Amino acid sequence: MGILYSDLLTVGDVARQFNCTEQCVRGWIDRGLLRAHKIGRDHVINARDAAVFELPRRGAPRKVKNDE
């Protein structure tokens, strides 16, 4: 079963969910803390990945495994 458009969130959606900036969310993606898929120039995040995401704590970041 594939991913539905209704299951995808934008960087802005995730930023509002975690009450932070879009730049912060892009940093999590760049550091491998939050799994995202790139469509054109934009990143989209699966709603399930955002739901289980835990805000990073100070210290060494833990990377997520990409299934791609």
Contacts in CASP RR format, 6 or more apart in sequence:
PFRMAT RR
TARGET T0000
AUTHOR 0000-0000-0000
METHOD contacts of the structure
MODEL  1
MGILYSDLLTVGDVARQFNCTEQCVRGWIDRGLLRAHKIGRDHVINARDA
AVFELPRRGAPRKVKNDE
3 46 0 8 1.000
7 46 0 8 1.000
7 47 0 8 1.000
7 48 0 8 1.000
8 44 0 8 1.000
8 45 0 8 1.000
8 46 0 8 1.000
8 47 0 8 1.000
9 17 0 8 1.000
9 44 0 8 1.000
9 45 0 8 1.000
9 46 0 8 1.000
9 47 0 8 1.000
9 50 0 8 1.000
10 42 0 8 1.000
10 43 0 8 1.000
10 44 0 8 1.000
10 45 0 8 1.000
11 22 0 8 1.000
11 25 0 8 1.000
11 26 0 8 1.000
11 29 0 8 1.000
11 36 0 8 1.000
11 42 0 8 1.000
11 43 0 8 1.000
11 45 0 8 1.000
12 22 0 8 1.000
12 25 0 8 1.000
13 45 0 8 1.000
13 50 0 8 1.000
14 25 0 8 1.000
14 34 0 8 1.000
14 45 0 8 1.000
14 50 0 8 1.000
15 21 0 8 1.000
15 22 0 8 1.000
15 24 0 8 1.000
15 25 0 8 1.000
17 50 0 8 1.000
18 24 0 8 1.000
18 25 0 8 1.000
18 53 0 8 1.000
18 55 0 8 1.000
25 34 0 8 1.000
26 43 0 8 1.000
27 33 0 8 1.000
28 34 0 8 1.000
28 53 0 8 1.000
28 56 0 8 1.000
29 35 0 8 1.000
29 36 0 8 1.000
29 43 0 8 1.000
29 45 0 8 1.000
31 61 0 8 1.000
31 63 0 8 1.000
32 61 0 8 1.000
32 63 0 8 1.000
32 64 0 8 1.000
33 53 0 8 1.000
33 56 0 8 1.000
33 61 0 8 1.000
33 62 0 8 1.000
33 63 0 8 1.000
33 64 0 8 1.000
34 45 0 8 1.000
34 49 0 8 1.000
34 50 0 8 1.000
34 53 0 8 1.000
34 64 0 8 1.000
35 45 0 8 1.000
35 46 0 8 1.000
35 49 0 8 1.000
35 64 0 8 1.000
35 66 0 8 1.000
36 43 0 8 1.000
36 44 0 8 1.000
36 45 0 8 1.000
36 49 0 8 1.000
37 43 0 8 1.000
37 44 0 8 1.000
37 45 0 8 1.000
37 46 0 8 1.000
37 68 0 8 1.000
38 44 0 8 1.000
END
